[in-house]
Amino acid sequence: MHGVSISSIKRASIDIPVLAKIVVDAGDMLQITGLKQEVNEAAKHLGYVDRPSNQTDMVFVGLGILLSGLFGALAIHIGGVPISLSTSGGALIFGLIFGWLRSKHPTFGGIPEPAI
């Protein structure tokens, strides 16, 4: 990867010094500089390009709202008394599930940092 250099490394939003023998872990964010074609070629080998965006993936958010509402509406009747998580519990459960999915597949479900 000639013509590409690493500007910074972030691990869990903490800056890691760029040293010769640094070990890059899965989930680390590298900021690389170079010509666009060379950066895109390097990204194929390193992971994917995460360009800053202020757009929210509304399909991801809408699907989360729909599924959490449906899951929260389910009720189990024990002795004639309905027991359910309610929509709040459904939102909590699907928030955890969608957060886990986003951590495993970070290319979908983007929400801008200020909105988080």
C-alpha positions in Angstrom: 0.0 0.0 0.0 2.3 2.7 -1.2 1.3 6.3 -0.7 -1.0 5.6 2.2 -0.1 6.5 5.8 -1.9 6.0 9.1 -2.7 9.3 10.7 -4.4 8.0 13.9 -5.8 4.9 15.6 -8.8 4.9 17.8 -9.8 2.0 20.0 -13.1 2.5 21.9 -13.0 6.3 21.2 -9.5 6.5 22.8 -6.5 7.6 20.7 -3.8 5.1 20.5 -0.3 6.3 19.5 0.8 5.3 16.0 4.0 3.3 16.6 6.0 0.9 14.4 5.1 -2.2 16.4 1.5 -1.4 17.4 -1.0 -4.3 17.1 -4.2 -3.3 15.4 -7.3 -5.2 16.9 -10.6 -5.9 15.3 -12.9 -2.8 15.8 -10.0 -0.3 15.8 -10.6 2.7 13.6 -7.7 3.8 11.5 -7.6 7.2 9.9 -5.5 6.9 6.8 -4.4 9.6 4.3 -3.4 9.4 0.7 -4.9 9.6 -2.7 -8.5 8.6 -2.9 -7.8 5.6 -5.2 -5.0 4.4 -2.9 -7.1 4.9 0.2 -10.0 2.9 -1.3 -7.5 0.1 -2.3 -6.1 0.0 1.3 -9.6 -0.1 2.7 -10.3 -3.3 0.8 -7.5 -5.0 2.7 -8.1 -3.3 6.1 -11.9 -3.4 6.4 -14.3 -0.7 5.1 -14.5 3.0 4.6 -16.5 4.8 7.2 -17.1 8.3 5.8 -18.6 10.8 8.3 -22.3 11.3 7.7 -25.1 13.1 9.4 -27.8 10.8 8.0 -29.7 8.4 10.1 -30.6 4.9 8.7 -34.3 5.3 9.2 -35.1 1.8 8.0 -32.9 0.5 10.9 -34.6 2.8 13.4 -38.1 2.2 12.1 -37.6 -1.6 12.1 -36.4 -1.3 15.7 -39.5 0.7 16.8 -41.8 -1.8 15.0 -40.3 -4.9 16.4 -40.0 -3.5 19.9 -43.6 -2.5 19.9 -44.8 -5.9 18.7 -42.6 -7.8 21.1 -43.7 -5.5 24.0 -47.4 -6.1 23.1 -47.1 -9.8 23.6 -48.6 -11.0 26.9 -48.6 -14.2 28.8 -51.8 -14.9 30.9 -51.1 -16.6 34.2 -54.2 -17.2 36.2 -56.1 -14.7 34.2 -53.6 -12.0 34.8 -51.8 -10.7 31.7 -48.0 -10.3 32.1 -46.0 -8.4 29.5 -42.8 -6.4 29.0 -44.8 -3.5 27.6 -43.4 -1.4 24.8 -40.6 0.0 27.2 -39.3 -3.5 27.8 -39.6 -4.4 24.1 -37.6 -1.2 23.3 -34.9 -2.2 25.8 -34.6 -5.8 24.5 -34.5 -4.7 20.8 -32.1 -1.9 21.6 -29.7 -4.5 23.0 -30.2 -6.8 20.0 -29.8 -4.0 17.5 -26.7 -2.6 19.3 -25.1 -6.1 19.2 -25.9 -6.4 15.5 -24.4 -3.0 14.8 -21.2 -4.0 16.7 -20.9 -7.2 14.6 -21.9 -5.6 11.2 -21.0 -1.8 11.5 -21.8 -1.1 7.8 -25.5 -0.8 8.4 -27.7 1.0 10.9 -25.7 4.2 11.0 -26.8 6.9 13.5 -24.7 10.1 13.7 -22.7 10.6 16.9 -24.6 13.7 18.1 -27.9 11.8 17.8 -26.6 9.0 20.0 
